Amino acid sequence: MRATWSDERLDDLKGEVARQGERIDALGVKVDDGFARLDTRIDSLTHTLLYVGAGLFAAFLSFLAALLGLIITRL
């Protein structure tokens, strides 16, 4: 390694650091966009699970009511 850096080498390093910073910023935007889309998908999945769960619960209550009605009429 060199013990000293020339002005030209320091300028090259500065340019490379700036380019890497731009790439990192672009990656951050892509990650944020991905998380935004993921949030939307999770929200829609949550709503779907809620509706399916409510439907199953209503079906269970209907079955329970029918079973109790059958038991009571057979006594």
MDAnalysis code that builds the backbone (N, CA, C; Angstrom):
import MDAnalysis as mda
import numpy as np

u = mda.Universe.empty(225, n_residues=75, atom_resindex=np.repeat(np.arange(75), 3), trajectory=True)
u.add_TopologyAttr("name", ["N", "CA", "C"] * 75)
u.add_TopologyAttr("resid", np.arange(1, 76))
u.add_TopologyAttr("resname", ["MET", "ARG", "ALA", "THR", "TRP", "SER", "ASP", "GLU", "ARG", "LEU", "ASP", "ASP", "LEU", "LYS", "GLY", "GLU", "VAL", "ALA", "ARG", "GLN", "GLY", "GLU", "ARG", "ILE", "ASP", "ALA", "LEU", "GLY", "VAL", "LYS", "VAL", "ASP", "ASP", "GLY", "PHE", "ALA", "ARG", "LEU", "ASP", "THR", "ARG", "ILE", "ASP", "SER", "LEU", "THR", "HIS", "THR", "LEU", "LEU", "TYR", "VAL", "GLY", "ALA", "GLY", "LEU", "PHE", "ALA", "ALA", "PHE", "LEU", "SER", "PHE", "LEU", "ALA", "ALA", "LEU", "LEU", "GLY", "LEU", "ILE", "ILE", "THR", "ARG", "LEU"])
u.atoms.positions = np.array([
    [0.831, -1.186, 0.000],
    [0.000, 0.000, 0.000],
    [0.874, 1.248, 0.000],
    [0.295, 2.264, -0.519],
    [1.023, 3.524, -0.542],
    [0.967, 4.199, 0.818],
    [2.029, 4.855, 1.140],
    [2.060, 5.607, 2.391],
    [1.374, 6.955, 2.237],
    [1.361, 7.466, 1.008],
    [0.714, 8.753, 0.746],
    [-0.215, 8.603, -0.445],
    [-1.198, 9.446, -0.509],
    [-2.178, 9.419, -1.587],
    [-2.031, 10.704, -2.390],
    [-2.052, 10.566, -3.703],
    [-1.980, 11.759, -4.555],
    [-3.381, 12.382, -4.631],
    [-3.428, 13.633, -5.049],
    [-4.719, 14.307, -5.182],
    [-5.618, 13.593, -6.186],
    [-4.998, 13.081, -7.248],
    [-5.773, 12.362, -8.261],
    [-6.387, 11.092, -7.679],
    [-5.629, 10.360, -6.897],
    [-6.150, 9.131, -6.262],
    [-7.251, 9.468, -5.270],
    [-7.089, 10.544, -4.505],
    [-8.132, 10.942, -3.565],
    [-9.403, 11.353, -4.304],
    [-9.277, 12.033, -5.440],
    [-10.442, 12.399, -6.239],
    [-11.144, 11.153, -6.774],
    [-10.352, 10.165, -7.204],
    [-10.944, 8.903, -7.667],
    [-11.709, 8.217, -6.548],
    [-11.116, 8.191, -5.364],
    [-11.768, 7.574, -4.213],
    [-13.053, 8.316, -3.858],
    [-13.015, 9.634, -3.900],
    [-14.187, 10.443, -3.602],
    [-15.304, 10.144, -4.604],
    [-14.961, 10.024, -5.878],
    [-15.953, 9.701, -6.902],
    [-16.550, 8.323, -6.700],
    [-15.700, 7.362, -6.356],
    [-16.186, 5.994, -6.123],
    [-17.102, 5.937, -4.906],
    [-16.756, 6.640, -3.859],
    [-17.600, 6.683, -2.653],
    [-18.947, 7.322, -2.985],
    [-18.938, 8.374, -3.793],
    [-20.187, 9.036, -4.189],
    [-21.060, 8.080, -5.007],
    [-20.453, 7.330, -5.942],
    [-21.224, 6.370, -6.747],
    [-21.808, 5.271, -5.872],
    [-21.039, 4.789, -4.914],
    [-21.551, 3.753, -4.017],
    [-22.697, 4.298, -3.164],
    [-22.577, 5.550, -2.752],
    [-23.656, 6.178, -1.983],
    [-24.943, 6.263, -2.789],
    [-24.825, 6.590, -4.082],
    [-26.003, 6.644, -4.951],
    [-26.624, 5.265, -5.110],
    [-25.784, 4.255, -5.248],
    [-26.306, 2.886, -5.369],
    [-27.023, 2.451, -4.101],
    [-26.476, 2.816, -2.959],
    [-27.111, 2.460, -1.685],
    [-28.446, 3.185, -1.539],
    [-28.496, 4.463, -1.954],
    [-29.757, 5.201, -1.904],
    [-30.803, 4.554, -2.806],
    [-30.407, 4.143, -4.014],
    [-31.334, 3.483, -4.932],
    [-31.824, 2.161, -4.350],
    [-30.940, 1.438, -3.701],
    [-31.336, 0.182, -3.070],
    [-32.327, 0.444, -1.939],
    [-32.109, 1.507, -1.184],
    [-33.042, 1.860, -0.112],
    [-34.432, 2.157, -0.637],
    [-34.506, 2.830, -1.783],
    [-35.806, 3.120, -2.398],
    [-36.487, 1.821, -2.820],
    [-35.713, 0.901, -3.400],
    [-36.290, -0.386, -3.810],
    [-36.790, -1.176, -2.609],
    [-36.048, -1.177, -1.529],
    [-36.453, -1.903, -0.320],
    [-37.720, -1.289, 0.261],
    [-37.776, 0.044, 0.308],
    [-38.979, 0.706, 0.820],
    [-40.197, 0.374, -0.032],
    [-40.025, 0.356, -1.351],
    [-41.121, 0.012, -2.254],
    [-41.570, -1.428, -2.031],
    [-40.614, -2.315, -1.841],
    [-40.947, -3.716, -1.584],
    [-41.730, -3.887, -0.296],
    [-41.340, -3.175, 0.750],
    [-42.068, -3.256, 2.009],
    [-43.465, -2.671, 1.887],
    [-43.629, -1.611, 1.091],
    [-44.951, -1.022, 0.888],
    [-45.870, -2.027, 0.200],
    [-45.347, -2.713, -0.830],
    [-46.159, -3.727, -1.507],
    [-46.457, -4.897, -0.575],
    [-45.502, -5.271, 0.252],
    [-45.709, -6.364, 1.189],
    [-46.769, -6.006, 2.213],
    [-46.762, -4.760, 2.692],
    [-47.784, -4.317, 3.640],
    [-49.169, -4.436, 3.031],
    [-49.299, -4.068, 1.763],
    [-50.590, -4.161, 1.083],
    [-51.036, -5.607, 0.983],
    [-50.112, -6.485, 0.646],
    [-50.466, -7.902, 0.526],
    [-50.830, -8.494, 1.875],
    [-50.125, -8.108, 2.922],
    [-50.431, -8.626, 4.257],
    [-51.785, -8.115, 4.722],
    [-52.095, -6.839, 4.421],
    [-53.400, -6.304, 4.791],
    [-54.525, -7.061, 4.111],
    [-54.375, -7.352, 2.822],
    [-55.425, -8.084, 2.116],
    [-55.522, -9.515, 2.627],
    [-54.399, -10.121, 2.971],
    [-54.422, -11.468, 3.536],
    [-55.105, -11.471, 4.900],
    [-54.861, -10.447, 5.694],
    [-55.496, -10.335, 7.003],
    [-57.010, -10.237, 6.858],
    [-57.472, -9.432, 5.900],
    [-58.915, -9.302, 5.678],
    [-59.511, -10.631, 5.230],
    [-58.825, -11.326, 4.354],
    [-59.320, -12.616, 3.880],
    [-59.418, -13.607, 5.034],
    [-58.385, -13.674, 5.859],
    [-58.418, -14.586, 7.004],
    [-59.522, -14.214, 7.980],
    [-59.761, -12.937, 8.160],
    [-60.824, -12.487, 9.053],
    [-62.190, -12.932, 8.526],
    [-62.427, -12.748, 7.222],
    [-63.711, -13.152, 6.649],
    [-63.901, -14.669, 6.703],
    [-62.858, -15.416, 6.394],
    [-62.959, -16.878, 6.436],
    [-63.194, -17.344, 7.876],
    [-62.469, -16.757, 8.807],
    [-62.660, -17.120, 10.217],
    [-64.060, -16.799, 10.714],
    [-64.567, -15.643, 10.335],
    [-65.928, -15.269, 10.746],
    [-66.944, -16.220, 10.125],
    [-66.728, -16.610, 8.877],
    [-67.636, -17.558, 8.223],
    [-67.617, -18.924, 8.900],
    [-66.421, -19.389, 9.245],
    [-66.330, -20.673, 9.947],
    [-66.970, -20.618, 11.320],
    [-66.791, -19.497, 12.009],
    [-67.398, -19.338, 13.331],
    [-68.924, -19.318, 13.222],
    [-69.451, -18.620, 12.225],
    [-70.903, -18.581, 12.015],
    [-71.426, -19.976, 11.666],
    [-70.691, -20.714, 10.849],
    [-71.103, -22.078, 10.503],
    [-71.094, -22.973, 11.736],
    [-70.095, -22.804, 12.588],
    [-70.037, -23.595, 13.816],
    [-71.214, -23.271, 14.729],
    [-71.539, -21.990, 14.874],
    [-72.678, -21.611, 15.718],
    [-73.984, -22.151, 15.146],
    [-74.131, -22.143, 13.832],
    [-75.335, -22.702, 13.201],
    [-75.428, -24.196, 13.447],
    [-74.307, -24.884, 13.307],
    [-74.289, -26.319, 13.573],
    [-74.618, -26.608, 15.037],
    [-74.058, -25.828, 15.937],
    [-74.317, -26.017, 17.360],
    [-75.784, -25.766, 17.680],
    [-76.365, -24.722, 17.098],
    [-77.783, -24.430, 17.321],
    [-78.656, -25.559, 16.776],
    [-78.316, -26.086, 15.591],
    [-79.086, -27.193, 15.019],
    [-78.953, -28.443, 15.873],
    [-77.779, -28.714, 16.372],
    [-77.557, -29.890, 17.207],
    [-78.320, -29.770, 18.524],
    [-78.265, -28.577, 19.133],
    [-79.029, -28.377, 20.369],
    [-80.526, -28.470, 20.126],
    [-80.992, -27.932, 19.008],
    [-82.408, -28.048, 18.666],
    [-82.816, -29.501, 18.473],
    [-81.987, -30.293, 17.859],
    [-82.265, -31.707, 17.667],
    [-82.311, -32.445, 19.003],
    [-81.358, -32.138, 19.874],
    [-81.313, -32.786, 21.193],
    [-82.549, -32.409, 21.996],
    [-82.941, -31.150, 21.995],
    [-84.079, -30.697, 22.794],
    [-85.378, -31.290, 22.269],
    [-85.546, -31.407, 20.965],
    [-86.790, -31.972, 20.421],
    [-86.856, -33.479, 20.610],
    [-85.761, -34.149, 20.803],
    [-85.771, -35.604, 20.998],
    [-85.986, -35.972, 22.456],
    [-85.910, -35.022, 23.346],
    [-86.119, -35.338, 24.764],
    [-87.553, -35.425, 25.018],
])
